[in-house]
Amino acid sequence: MNELLTASLEDYLEAIFHIIEDKQGVKPKDIAKRLKVSAASVTGALRSLADKKLINYAPYDIITLTPSGKEVAQDVIRRHEVLRDFF
């Protein structure tokens, strides 16, 4: 499943996962602030992640991870932690 994700989409998925941990609901502006990107960039990424069935997304609604989205996010986080620890 992850092979379909760009590094950028992995970053969005990881950000969504961490924001959900911090505060239950995720809004596009939370993601934009965390990743320091524009709202338009966030919207495009959210649509792409929703198309891949990794998040539940509707404009003006709270964003949630699907069960498979949560799995992929955890895998991305594990890989990023391994790389960070390695370097």
C-alpha positions in Angstrom: 0.0 0.0 0.0 2.8 2.5 0.9 4.4 2.1 -2.5 1.5 4.2 -3.8 2.4 7.1 -1.5 4.8 9.9 -2.3 7.1 11.1 0.5 4.9 14.2 0.7 1.7 12.1 1.2 3.5 10.1 3.8 4.3 13.3 5.6 0.6 14.4 5.5 -0.5 11.0 6.8 2.1 11.2 9.7 1.0 14.7 10.5 -2.7 13.7 10.6 -1.8 10.7 12.9 0.1 13.0 15.3 -2.5 15.7 15.4 -5.2 13.1 16.2 -3.0 11.9 19.1 -2.7 15.5 20.4 -6.3 16.6 19.9 -9.1 14.3 18.6 -10.1 16.4 15.6 -8.0 17.3 12.6 -8.8 20.3 10.4 -6.9 21.3 7.2 -5.5 24.4 8.9 -3.9 22.2 11.6 -2.1 20.2 8.9 -1.0 23.4 7.1 0.4 24.9 10.3 2.2 21.7 11.3 3.8 21.1 7.8 4.2 24.8 7.0 2.4 24.5 3.7 -0.5 26.3 2.0 -4.2 25.4 2.5 -4.3 24.6 -1.2 -1.5 22.1 -0.8 -3.3 20.5 2.1 -6.6 20.2 0.1 -4.9 18.4 -2.8 -3.1 16.0 -0.5 -6.3 15.3 1.5 -8.2 14.5 -1.7 -5.4 12.1 -2.8 -5.3 10.4 0.6 -9.1 10.1 0.5 -9.0 8.6 -3.0 -6.6 6.0 -1.6 -9.1 5.3 1.2 -6.6 6.2 3.9 -8.6 9.1 5.4 -12.2 10.2 5.7 -12.3 13.7 4.3 -15.1 16.0 3.4 -14.7 19.8 3.0 -15.4 21.7 6.3 -15.5 18.4 8.3 -13.1 16.8 10.7 -10.5 14.5 9.1 -10.1 11.0 10.4 -7.9 8.1 9.5 -9.5 4.9 8.1 -8.3 1.7 9.7 -5.9 1.1 6.8 -4.8 4.7 6.9 -3.9 4.3 10.6 -1.9 1.2 9.7 0.0 2.9 6.9 0.6 6.0 9.1 2.1 3.8 11.9 4.3 2.1 9.4 5.5 5.4 8.0 6.2 6.7 11.5 8.2 3.5 12.4 10.3 3.8 9.2 10.9 7.5 9.9 12.0 6.8 13.5 14.4 4.0 12.3 15.9 6.5 9.7 16.2 9.2 12.3 17.8 6.9 14.8 20.2 5.6 12.1 21.3 9.1 11.2 
